Amino acid sequence: MAETTGRIPLWIIGTVTGIPVIGLFSRYFLLWFIFWIRFISVIIG
């Protein structure tokens, strides 16, 4: 962990910024997935 910007290690910055981004993407993907399952089931039956 030699790379630091000032006093803050980069992995801390990556973790702190990465968690909300992953959360947003997973939430969006889940909503899209549920929508498509419902949409396809309506088309089929």
C-alpha distance matrix in Angstrom:
0.0 3.8 5.7 7.6 11.3 13.1 11.8 10.7 7.2 8.1 8.0 10.4 12.5 12.6 13.7 16.2 17.7 17.7 19.7 22.7 22.8 22.9 25.5 27.6 27.7 28.5 31.2 32.7 32.7 34.4 37.0 37.7 38.0 40.4 42.4 42.9 43.9 46.5 47.6 48.1 49.9 52.3 53.0 53.7 55.8
3.8 0.0 3.8 6.3 9.9 11.5 11.0 10.9 8.0 9.2 10.4 12.6 14.0 14.6 16.4 18.4 19.6 20.0 22.4 25.1 25.0 25.5 28.2 30.0 30.1 31.2 33.9 35.1 35.3 37.1 39.6 40.2 40.7 43.2 45.0 45.4 46.7 49.3 50.2 50.8 52.7 54.9 55.6 56.4 58.6
5.7 3.8 0.0 3.8 6.9 9.4 9.8 9.2 6.5 6.5 8.9 11.1 11.6 12.3 14.7 16.4 17.0 17.7 20.5 22.8 22.5 23.4 26.1 27.6 27.7 29.2 31.8 32.7 33.1 35.2 37.5 37.9 38.7 41.2 42.8 43.3 44.8 47.3 48.0 48.7 50.8 52.9 53.5 54.5 56.7
7.6 6.3 3.8 0.0 3.8 5.9 6.2 5.8 4.5 5.7 8.8 9.8 9.9 11.8 14.0 14.9 15.8 17.3 19.8 21.7 21.9 23.2 25.6 26.9 27.5 29.2 31.4 32.4 33.2 35.2 37.2 37.9 38.9 41.2 42.8 43.6 45.1 47.4 48.2 49.2 51.2 53.1 53.9 55.1 57.1
11.3 9.9 6.9 3.8 0.0 3.8 6.0 5.6 6.3 6.8 10.4 10.6 9.5 11.9 14.5 14.6 15.0 17.1 19.7 21.1 21.1 23.1 25.2 26.1 27.0 29.0 30.9 31.7 32.8 35.0 36.6 37.4 38.7 41.0 42.2 43.2 45.0 47.0 47.7 48.9 51.0 52.7 53.5 54.9 56.9
13.1 11.5 9.4 5.9 3.8 0.0 3.8 5.8 8.0 9.8 13.1 12.5 11.8 14.8 16.9 16.5 17.3 19.8 22.1 23.2 23.7 25.8 27.6 28.6 29.8 31.8 33.4 34.4 35.7 37.7 39.2 40.2 41.6 43.7 44.9 46.1 47.8 49.7 50.5 51.9 53.9 55.5 56.4 57.9 59.8
11.8 11.0 9.8 6.2 6.0 3.8 0.0 3.8 6.5 9.5 11.9 10.8 11.2 14.4 15.7 15.3 16.9 19.3 21.0 22.5 23.5 25.2 26.8 28.2 29.6 31.2 32.7 34.1 35.4 37.1 38.8 40.0 41.2 43.1 44.6 45.9 47.4 49.3 50.3 51.7 53.5 55.1 56.3 57.6 59.4
10.7 10.9 9.2 5.8 5.6 5.8 3.8 0.0 3.8 6.4 8.6 7.1 7.4 10.7 11.9 11.5 13.2 15.5 17.2 18.8 19.8 21.4 23.0 24.5 25.8 27.3 29.0 30.4 31.6 33.2 35.0 36.3 37.4 39.3 40.9 42.1 43.6 45.5 46.6 47.9 49.7 51.4 52.5 53.8 55.6
7.2 8.0 6.5 4.5 6.3 8.0 6.5 3.8 0.0 3.8 5.6 5.6 6.8 8.9 10.3 11.2 12.8 14.2 16.2 18.4 19.0 20.1 22.2 23.9 24.8 26.1 28.1 29.6 30.4 32.0 34.1 35.2 36.1 38.1 39.9 40.8 42.2 44.3 45.4 46.5 48.3 50.2 51.2 52.3 54.2
8.1 9.2 6.5 5.7 6.8 9.8 9.5 6.4 3.8 0.0 3.8 5.4 5.1 6.1 8.5 9.9 10.6 11.6 14.2 16.4 16.3 17.5 19.9 21.4 21.9 23.5 25.7 26.8 27.5 29.5 31.5 32.3 33.2 35.5 37.1 37.9 39.4 41.6 42.5 43.5 45.5 47.4 48.3 49.4 51.4
8.0 10.4 8.9 8.8 10.4 13.1 11.9 8.6 5.6 3.8 0.0 3.8 5.4 4.9 6.0 8.5 9.8 9.9 12.0 14.8 15.0 15.4 17.8 19.8 20.2 21.3 23.7 25.2 25.6 27.2 29.6 30.5 31.1 33.3 35.2 35.9 37.1 39.5 40.6 41.4 43.2 45.3 46.3 47.2 49.1
10.4 12.6 11.1 9.8 10.6 12.5 10.8 7.1 5.6 5.4 3.8 0.0 3.8 5.4 5.1 6.0 8.5 9.6 10.9 13.3 14.4 15.3 16.9 19.0 20.1 21.1 23.0 24.7 25.6 27.0 29.1 30.4 31.2 33.0 34.9 36.1 37.2 39.3 40.6 41.7 43.3 45.2 46.5 47.5 49.2
12.5 14.0 11.6 9.9 9.5 11.8 11.2 7.4 6.8 5.1 5.4 3.8 0.0 3.8 5.5 5.2 6.0 8.1 10.3 11.9 12.5 14.1 16.0 17.3 18.4 20.1 21.8 23.1 24.3 26.0 27.8 28.9 30.1 32.1 33.6 34.8 36.3 38.2 39.2 40.5 42.3 44.0 45.2 46.5 48.3
12.6 14.6 12.3 11.8 11.9 14.8 14.4 10.7 8.9 6.1 4.9 5.4 3.8 0.0 3.8 5.6 5.3 5.5 8.4 10.6 10.4 11.4 13.9 15.4 15.9 17.4 19.6 20.8 21.5 23.4 25.5 26.3 27.3 29.5 31.1 32.0 33.4 35.6 36.6 37.6 39.5 41.4 42.4 43.5 45.5
13.7 16.4 14.7 14.0 14.5 16.9 15.7 11.9 10.3 8.5 6.0 5.1 5.5 3.8 0.0 3.8 5.5 5.0 6.1 9.1 9.9 10.3 12.1 14.4 15.2 16.0 18.1 19.9 20.6 21.9 24.2 25.4 26.1 28.0 29.9 31.0 32.1 34.2 35.6 36.6 38.2 40.2 41.4 42.4 44.1
16.2 18.4 16.4 14.9 14.6 16.5 15.3 11.5 11.2 9.9 8.5 6.0 5.2 5.6 3.8 0.0 3.8 5.6 5.9 7.5 9.3 10.7 11.6 13.5 15.2 16.3 17.6 19.4 20.8 22.0 23.8 25.4 26.5 28.0 29.7 31.2 32.5 34.2 35.6 37.0 38.5 40.2 41.6 42.9 44.4
17.7 19.6 17.0 15.8 15.0 17.3 16.9 13.2 12.8 10.6 9.8 8.5 6.0 5.3 5.5 3.8 0.0 3.8 5.8 6.2 6.6 8.9 10.5 11.4 12.8 14.7 16.1 17.2 18.7 20.5 22.0 23.2 24.6 26.4 27.8 29.1 30.8 32.5 33.5 35.0 36.8 38.3 39.5 41.0 42.7
17.7 20.0 17.7 17.3 17.1 19.8 19.3 15.5 14.2 11.6 9.9 9.6 8.1 5.5 5.0 5.6 3.8 0.0 3.8 5.8 5.2 6.0 8.5 10.0 10.6 12.0 14.1 15.4 16.2 18.0 20.0 21.0 22.0 24.1 25.7 26.7 28.1 30.2 31.2 32.4 34.2 36.0 37.1 38.4 40.2
19.7 22.4 20.5 19.8 19.7 22.1 21.0 17.2 16.2 14.2 12.0 10.9 10.3 8.4 6.1 5.9 5.8 3.8 0.0 3.8 5.5 5.3 6.1 8.7 10.0 10.5 12.1 14.3 15.3 16.3 18.3 19.9 20.7 22.3 24.2 25.6 26.7 28.5 30.0 31.3 32.7 34.5 36.0 37.1 38.6
22.7 25.1 22.8 21.7 21.1 23.2 22.5 18.8 18.4 16.4 14.8 13.3 11.9 10.6 9.1 7.5 6.2 5.8 3.8 0.0 3.8 5.5 4.9 6.1 8.6 9.8 10.4 12.2 14.1 15.1 16.5 18.2 19.7 21.0 22.4 24.2 25.6 27.1 28.4 30.1 31.6 33.0 34.5 36.0 37.4
22.8 25.0 22.5 21.9 21.1 23.7 23.5 19.8 19.0 16.3 15.0 14.4 12.5 10.4 9.9 9.3 6.6 5.2 5.5 3.8 0.0 3.8 5.3 5.2 6.2 8.6 9.9 10.7 12.2 14.2 15.5 16.6 18.1 20.0 21.2 22.6 24.3 26.0 26.9 28.4 30.3 31.8 32.9 34.5 36.2
22.9 25.5 23.4 23.2 23.1 25.8 25.2 21.4 20.1 17.5 15.4 15.3 14.1 11.4 10.3 10.7 8.9 6.0 5.3 5.5 3.8 0.0 3.8 5.5 5.2 6.0 8.4 9.9 10.3 12.0 14.2 15.2 16.0 18.0 19.8 20.8 22.1 24.2 25.3 26.5 28.2 30.1 31.2 32.4 34.2
25.5 28.2 26.1 25.6 25.2 27.6 26.8 23.0 22.2 19.9 17.8 16.9 16.0 13.9 12.1 11.6 10.5 8.5 6.1 4.9 5.3 3.8 0.0 3.8 5.5 5.2 6.1 8.6 9.9 10.5 12.3 14.2 15.1 16.4 18.2 19.9 21.0 22.6 24.1 25.6 27.0 28.6 30.2 31.5 32.9
27.6 30.0 27.6 26.9 26.1 28.6 28.2 24.5 23.9 21.4 19.8 19.0 17.3 15.4 14.4 13.5 11.4 10.0 8.7 6.1 5.2 5.5 3.8 0.0 3.8 5.6 5.2 6.1 8.5 9.9 10.7 12.3 14.1 15.5 16.6 18.4 20.1 21.4 22.4 24.3 25.9 27.2 28.6 30.3 31.8
27.7 30.1 27.7 27.5 27.0 29.8 29.6 25.8 24.8 21.9 20.2 20.1 18.4 15.9 15.2 15.2 12.8 10.6 10.0 8.6 6.2 5.2 5.5 3.8 0.0 3.8 5.5 5.1 6.0 8.5 10.0 10.5 12.0 14.2 15.3 16.4 18.2 20.1 20.8 22.2 24.2 25.7 26.8 28.3 30.1
28.5 31.2 29.2 29.2 29.0 31.8 31.2 27.3 26.1 23.5 21.3 21.1 20.1 17.4 16.0 16.3 14.7 12.0 10.5 9.8 8.6 6.0 5.2 5.6 3.8 0.0 3.8 5.5 5.0 6.0 8.6 9.8 10.2 12.1 14.0 15.1 16.2 18.3 19.6 20.8 22.3 24.2 25.5 26.6 28.2
31.2 33.9 31.8 31.4 30.9 33.4 32.7 29.0 28.1 25.7 23.7 23.0 21.8 19.6 18.1 17.6 16.1 14.1 12.1 10.4 9.9 8.4 6.1 5.2 5.5 3.8 0.0 3.8 5.4 5.1 6.2 8.6 9.8 10.6 12.3 14.3 15.4 16.7 18.2 20.0 21.2 22.7 24.4 25.8 27.1
32.7 35.1 32.7 32.4 31.7 34.4 34.1 30.4 29.6 26.8 25.2 24.7 23.1 20.8 19.9 19.4 17.2 15.4 14.3 12.2 10.7 9.9 8.6 6.1 5.1 5.5 3.8 0.0 3.8 5.5 5.2 6.2 8.5 10.0 10.6 12.3 14.3 15.6 16.3 18.3 20.1 21.2 22.5 24.3 25.9
32.7 35.3 33.1 33.2 32.8 35.7 35.4 31.6 30.4 27.5 25.6 25.6 24.3 21.5 20.6 20.8 18.7 16.2 15.3 14.1 12.2 10.3 9.9 8.5 6.0 5.0 5.4 3.8 0.0 3.8 5.5 5.1 6.0 8.6 9.8 10.5 12.2 14.3 15.1 16.3 18.2 19.9 20.9 22.3 24.1
34.4 37.1 35.2 35.2 35.0 37.7 37.1 33.2 32.0 29.5 27.2 27.0 26.0 23.4 21.9 22.0 20.5 18.0 16.3 15.1 14.2 12.0 10.5 9.9 8.5 6.0 5.1 5.5 3.8 0.0 3.8 5.4 5.0 6.1 8.5 9.8 10.5 12.3 14.0 15.3 16.5 18.3 19.9 21.0 22.4
37.0 39.6 37.5 37.2 36.6 39.2 38.8 35.0 34.1 31.5 29.6 29.1 27.8 25.5 24.2 23.8 22.0 20.0 18.3 16.5 15.5 14.2 12.3 10.7 10.0 8.6 6.2 5.2 5.5 3.8 0.0 3.8 5.5 5.2 6.1 8.6 10.0 10.7 12.1 14.2 15.5 16.6 18.4 20.0 21.2
37.7 40.2 37.9 37.9 37.4 40.2 40.0 36.3 35.2 32.3 30.5 30.4 28.9 26.3 25.4 25.4 23.2 21.0 19.9 18.2 16.6 15.2 14.2 12.3 10.5 9.8 8.6 6.2 5.1 5.4 3.8 0.0 3.8 5.6 5.1 6.2 8.7 10.0 10.3 12.1 14.2 15.3 16.4 18.2 20.0
38.0 40.7 38.7 38.9 38.7 41.6 41.2 37.4 36.1 33.2 31.1 31.2 30.1 27.3 26.1 26.5 24.6 22.0 20.7 19.7 18.1 16.0 15.1 14.1 12.0 10.2 9.8 8.5 6.0 5.0 5.5 3.8 0.0 3.8 5.4 5.2 6.2 8.7 9.8 10.6 12.3 14.3 15.4 16.4 18.2
40.4 43.2 41.2 41.2 41.0 43.7 43.1 39.3 38.1 35.5 33.3 33.0 32.1 29.5 28.0 28.0 26.4 24.1 22.3 21.0 20.0 18.0 16.4 15.5 14.2 12.1 10.6 10.0 8.6 6.1 5.2 5.6 3.8 0.0 3.8 5.5 5.1 6.3 8.5 10.0 10.7 12.4 14.4 15.4 16.5
42.4 45.0 42.8 42.8 42.2 44.9 44.6 40.9 39.9 37.1 35.2 34.9 33.6 31.1 29.9 29.7 27.8 25.7 24.2 22.4 21.2 19.8 18.2 16.6 15.3 14.0 12.3 10.6 9.8 8.5 6.1 5.1 5.4 3.8 0.0 3.8 5.5 5.3 6.0 8.6 10.0 10.6 12.4 14.3 15.5
42.9 45.4 43.3 43.6 43.2 46.1 45.9 42.1 40.8 37.9 35.9 36.1 34.8 32.0 31.0 31.2 29.1 26.7 25.6 24.2 22.6 20.8 19.9 18.4 16.4 15.1 14.3 12.3 10.5 9.8 8.6 6.2 5.2 5.5 3.8 0.0 3.8 5.4 4.9 5.9 8.4 9.7 10.4 12.0 14.0
43.9 46.7 44.8 45.1 45.0 47.8 47.4 43.6 42.2 39.4 37.1 37.2 36.3 33.4 32.1 32.5 30.8 28.1 26.7 25.6 24.3 22.1 21.0 20.1 18.2 16.2 15.4 14.3 12.2 10.5 10.0 8.7 6.2 5.1 5.5 3.8 0.0 3.8 5.5 5.3 6.1 8.6 10.0 10.5 12.0
46.5 49.3 47.3 47.4 47.0 49.7 49.3 45.5 44.3 41.6 39.5 39.3 38.2 35.6 34.2 34.2 32.5 30.2 28.5 27.1 26.0 24.2 22.6 21.4 20.1 18.3 16.7 15.6 14.3 12.3 10.7 10.0 8.7 6.3 5.3 5.4 3.8 0.0 3.8 5.5 5.1 6.1 8.7 9.9 10.5
47.6 50.2 48.0 48.2 47.7 50.5 50.3 46.6 45.4 42.5 40.6 40.6 39.2 36.6 35.6 35.6 33.5 31.2 30.0 28.4 26.9 25.3 24.1 22.4 20.8 19.6 18.2 16.3 15.1 14.0 12.1 10.3 9.8 8.5 6.0 4.9 5.5 3.8 0.0 3.8 5.5 5.2 6.4 8.8 10.2
48.1 50.8 48.7 49.2 48.9 51.9 51.7 47.9 46.5 43.5 41.4 41.7 40.5 37.6 36.6 37.0 35.0 32.4 31.3 30.1 28.4 26.5 25.6 24.3 22.2 20.8 20.0 18.3 16.3 15.3 14.2 12.1 10.6 10.0 8.6 5.9 5.3 5.5 3.8 0.0 3.8 5.4 5.0 6.1 8.6
49.9 52.7 50.8 51.2 51.0 53.9 53.5 49.7 48.3 45.5 43.2 43.3 42.3 39.5 38.2 38.5 36.8 34.2 32.7 31.6 30.3 28.2 27.0 25.9 24.2 22.3 21.2 20.1 18.2 16.5 15.5 14.2 12.3 10.7 10.0 8.4 6.1 5.1 5.5 3.8 0.0 3.8 5.4 5.1 5.9
52.3 54.9 52.9 53.1 52.7 55.5 55.1 51.4 50.2 47.4 45.3 45.2 44.0 41.4 40.2 40.2 38.3 36.0 34.5 33.0 31.8 30.1 28.6 27.2 25.7 24.2 22.7 21.2 19.9 18.3 16.6 15.3 14.3 12.4 10.6 9.7 8.6 6.1 5.2 5.4 3.8 0.0 3.8 5.5 5.5
53.0 55.6 53.5 53.9 53.5 56.4 56.3 52.5 51.2 48.3 46.3 46.5 45.2 42.4 41.4 41.6 39.5 37.1 36.0 34.5 32.9 31.2 30.2 28.6 26.8 25.5 24.4 22.5 20.9 19.9 18.4 16.4 15.4 14.4 12.4 10.4 10.0 8.7 6.4 5.0 5.4 3.8 0.0 3.8 5.8
53.7 56.4 54.5 55.1 54.9 57.9 57.6 53.8 52.3 49.4 47.2 47.5 46.5 43.5 42.4 42.9 41.0 38.4 37.1 36.0 34.5 32.4 31.5 30.3 28.3 26.6 25.8 24.3 22.3 21.0 20.0 18.2 16.4 15.4 14.3 12.0 10.5 9.9 8.8 6.1 5.1 5.5 3.8 0.0 3.8
55.8 58.6 56.7 57.1 56.9 59.8 59.4 55.6 54.2 51.4 49.1 49.2 48.3 45.5 44.1 44.4 42.7 40.2 38.6 37.4 36.2 34.2 32.9 31.8 30.1 28.2 27.1 25.9 24.1 22.4 21.2 20.0 18.2 16.5 15.5 14.0 12.0 10.5 10.2 8.6 5.9 5.5 5.8 3.8 0.0
